[in-house]
Amino acid sequence: MAEPSRKLKRRSDPVIRGPVVILPPTTPGGPPRRFAIQPGRVIGLLALMFLLGAGVTGGLFAWHLTGLSQDYAHLDDEVQQLKHELTELREASTAVSSASEPTAMADPEAGAPTGDRLDLPISSLRGEEPRVRVAVLNTTEEVLLTGEGLVLVHEVGEPTPMPRGRVRIKPHGGGIHIEGVGGVRPGTLIESRLGPISLGDRSYPGRLEVQKDGKHIILVNVVGMEEYVAGVVSSELPASWGLEAKKAQAIAARSYAVMQMATAEGGWHLEATVMDQAYSGKPVDAGSRAAVTATHGKVLSAGGGLVSVYYSSTCAGRTEEPETVWPDRPSNGTGAADCGFCKKAPSFHWNATVTTAKLLEVLKAQGHRARAVETLQLRRSTRSGRVTSVDVVTDKGTVTWSGNDFRLLLGSTQIKSTRFELRFDEANSQFALTGTGFGHGVGLCQYGAQGMDQAGHDHTQILGRYFPAATIEELW
């Protein structure tokens, strides 16, 4: 008997060849759904998608290139505009500097010191804020300047951008060599429109001009007067000092700088040391900046002329007449005055020793042939008790130094003032000095100014004490 199953007809399913995709049935219990995958159609679909994607990508890329091209063109326009502005600023700066220089600067003889009185009429000094030229470095070594956006400014043609914001300068033969540029002329300017120019751990605003003096490279900071005065106040006085003392210092420093601009000879007006005024290249503290802003453009005047303003650290009770310290230097409106406010100064009292060997060393450097120093004789003729001259008695005769030269020759940080007594220590072949005060003692006493500030006096009262014949005038 045939098996029943062989008599049943089975539903015939279509024959599917190739890859199959199986999906769940559409009804419960129904058969699963099968779909054949045709490779040719899949490849065609993928090719179509690729072509569409390539077209979209190409369009986006072309659009992006168009945008970049427009941005580049815009950037090029801005660069050209900046170059044009830089040229205009340079020309304007030169014009302003020439127009704002005191009248005496145009003619070295006009306004120059005459006799023993400084003759600089205030009326000839009024105008726009001038630029001052400060020698900040004197060296025979290679110099590296850094800063953002540094350019080399030539007398003719466009400025030369310096790669990586670095300018390496060195003396070369009788000239000046800048790495990557070659030889340049003295007077070449280096500037940055993006910030200060750094020289080691110092930084300077404005421009730096490269000068040459024999084998020495001189860097001169060409900077606006007010920015310079801010750097001086911040370098001369501690940041913690009072605002009124700093205002007095600002007016004194500005007055001195204007005087030097009108009388200095050579390629710069001032040095950045205590030989003129300290200008350290360090950041300006907030108090010094505020003091300079509050006294903008103000100087001291007496008899219609600029006061010959000087200052020192500690006068030790009374300031000195300028002609006593500098007999050949003209002055105006500066005289001796009682202080009484600097007793807390750290150098109000000091001690020092000077060996006979040191004295012989200095004498030989001056060309003297002494072999032995026998004694020192002091001369005094000032009300404040300062030494006006020192006779160095040797086995070859007597050499006379002024009191101020005695300090400078033997070390002004050791012999802090000319207000001292001495005795000879024969056992050690040296002179023992006991003194008071720090500095030449002429004009403003800095520790006295701080003492007056702390006692409640304002800057006009401070200046009035040390320059009683002076008034405050505004030049710009």
Secondary structure as the mmCIF struct_conf table of DSSP 4:
data_model
#
loop_
_struct_conf.conf_type_id
_struct_conf.id
_struct_conf.beg_label_comp_id
_struct_conf.beg_label_asym_id
_struct_conf.beg_label_seq_id
_struct_conf.end_label_comp_id
_struct_conf.end_label_asym_id
_struct_conf.end_label_seq_id
HELX_RH_3T_P HELX_RH_3T_P1 PRO A 4 ARG A 6
TURN_TY1_P TURN_TY1_P1 LYS A 7 LYS A 7
BEND BEND1 LEU A 8 LEU A 8
HELX_LH_PP_P HELX_LH_PP_P1 LYS A 9 VAL A 15
BEND BEND2 GLY A 18 GLY A 18
STRN STRN1 VAL A 20 LEU A 23
BEND BEND3 THR A 26 THR A 27
TURN_TY1_P TURN_TY1_P2 PRO A 28 GLY A 29
HELX_LH_PP_P HELX_LH_PP_P2 GLY A 30 PRO A 32
STRN STRN2 ARG A 33 ALA A 36
HELX_RH_AL_P HELX_RH_AL_P1 PRO A 39 SER A 100
BEND BEND4 GLU A 101 GLU A 101
HELX_RH_AL_P HELX_RH_AL_P2 THR A 103 ALA A 106
BEND BEND5 ASP A 107 ASP A 107
TURN_TY1_P TURN_TY1_P3 PRO A 108 GLY A 111
STRN STRN3 THR A 114 THR A 114
TURN_TY1_P TURN_TY1_P4 GLY A 115 ASP A 116
STRN STRN4 ARG A 117 ARG A 117
STRN STRN5 PRO A 121 PRO A 121
HELX_RH_3T_P HELX_RH_3T_P2 ILE A 122 SER A 124
TURN_TY1_P TURN_TY1_P5 LEU A 125 LEU A 125
BEND BEND6 GLY A 127 GLU A 128
HELX_LH_PP_P HELX_LH_PP_P3 GLU A 129 PRO A 130
STRN STRN6 ARG A 131 THR A 139
BEND BEND7 THR A 140 GLU A 141
STRN STRN7 VAL A 143 THR A 146
TURN_TY1_P TURN_TY1_P6 GLU A 148 GLY A 149
STRN STRN8 LEU A 150 VAL A 153
HELX_LH_PP_P HELX_LH_PP_P4 HIS A 154 HIS A 154
BEND BEND8 GLU A 155 GLY A 157
STRN STRN9 THR A 160 PRO A 161
HELX_LH_PP_P HELX_LH_PP_P5 MET A 162 MET A 162
HELX_RH_3T_P HELX_RH_3T_P3 PRO A 163 GLY A 165
STRN STRN10 ARG A 166 HIS A 172
TURN_TY1_P TURN_TY1_P7 GLY A 173 GLY A 174
STRN STRN11 GLY A 175 ILE A 178
TURN_TY1_P TURN_TY1_P8 GLU A 179 VAL A 181
STRN STRN12 GLY A 182 VAL A 184
TURN_TY1_P TURN_TY1_P9 PRO A 186 GLY A 187
STRN STRN13 THR A 188 SER A 192
BEND BEND9 ARG A 193 GLY A 195
STRN STRN14 ILE A 197 LEU A 199
TURN_TY1_P TURN_TY1_P10 GLY A 200 ASP A 201
STRN STRN15 ARG A 202 TYR A 204
BEND BEND10 PRO A 205 GLY A 206
STRN STRN16 ARG A 207 ASP A 213
TURN_TY1_P TURN_TY1_P11 GLY A 214 LYS A 215
STRN STRN17 HIS A 216 GLY A 224
HELX_RH_AL_P HELX_RH_AL_P3 MET A 225 GLU A 236
BEND BEND11 LEU A 237 LEU A 237
TURN_TY1_P TURN_TY1_P12 ALA A 239 SER A 240
BEND BEND12 TRP A 241 TRP A 241
HELX_RH_AL_P HELX_RH_AL_P4 LEU A 243 THR A 263
BEND BEND13 GLY A 266 GLY A 267
BEND BEND14 HIS A 269 HIS A 269
STRN STRN18 LEU A 270 GLU A 271
BEND BEND15 ALA A 272 THR A 273
TURN_TY1_P TURN_TY1_P13 VAL A 274 MET A 275
BEND BEND16 ASP A 276 ASP A 276
HELX_LH_PP_P HELX_LH_PP_P6 LYS A 282 ASP A 285
HELX_RH_AL_P HELX_RH_AL_P5 ALA A 286 ALA A 294
TURN_TY1_P TURN_TY1_P14 THR A 295 GLY A 297
STRN STRN19 LYS A 298 ALA A 302
TURN_TY1_P TURN_TY1_P15 GLY A 303 GLY A 304
STRN STRN20 GLY A 305 LEU A 306
STRN STRN21 TYR A 311 SER A 312
BEND BEND17 SER A 313 SER A 313
STRN STRN22 THR A 314 THR A 314
TURN_TY1_P TURN_TY1_P16 ALA A 316 GLY A 317
STRN STRN23 ARG A 318 ARG A 318
STRN STRN24 GLU A 320 GLU A 320
HELX_RH_AL_P HELX_RH_AL_P6 PRO A 322 VAL A 325
TURN_TY1_P TURN_TY1_P17 PRO A 327 ASP A 328
BEND BEND18 ARG A 329 ARG A 329
STRN STRN25 SER A 331 SER A 331
BEND BEND19 ASN A 332 GLY A 333
STRN STRN26 ASP A 338 ASP A 338
TURN_TY1_P TURN_TY1_P18 LYS A 343 LYS A 344
TURN_TY1_P TURN_TY1_P19 PRO A 346 SER A 347
BEND BEND20 PHE A 348 PHE A 348
STRN STRN27 HIS A 349 THR A 355
HELX_RH_AL_P HELX_RH_AL_P7 THR A 356 ALA A 365
TURN_TY1_P TURN_TY1_P20 GLN A 366 GLY A 367
BEND BEND21 ARG A 371 ARG A 371
STRN STRN28 VAL A 373 ARG A 380
TURN_TY1_P TURN_TY1_P21 ARG A 383 SER A 384
STRN STRN29 VAL A 387 THR A 394
TURN_TY1_P TURN_TY1_P22 ASP A 395 LYS A 396
STRN STRN30 GLY A 397 SER A 402
HELX_RH_AL_P HELX_RH_AL_P8 GLY A 403 LEU A 410
TURN_TY1_P TURN_TY1_P23 SER A 412 GLN A 414
BEND BEND22 ILE A 415 ILE A 415
BEND BEND23 THR A 418 THR A 418
STRN STRN31 PHE A 420 ASP A 425
HELX_RH_3T_P HELX_RH_3T_P4 GLU A 426 ASN A 428
TURN_TY1_P TURN_TY1_P24 SER A 429 SER A 429
STRN STRN32 GLN A 430 THR A 436
STRN STRN33 PHE A 438 PHE A 438
BEND BEND24 GLY A 439 GLY A 439
STRN STRN34 VAL A 442 VAL A 442
BEND BEND25 GLY A 443 GLY A 443
STRN STRN35 LEU A 444 CYS A 445
HELX_RH_AL_P HELX_RH_AL_P9 GLN A 446 GLN A 454
TURN_TY1_P TURN_TY1_P25 ALA A 455 GLY A 456
HELX_RH_AL_P HELX_RH_AL_P10 HIS A 459 TYR A 466
TURN_TY1_P TURN_TY1_P26 PRO A 468 ALA A 469
STRN STRN36 THR A 471 GLU A 474
#
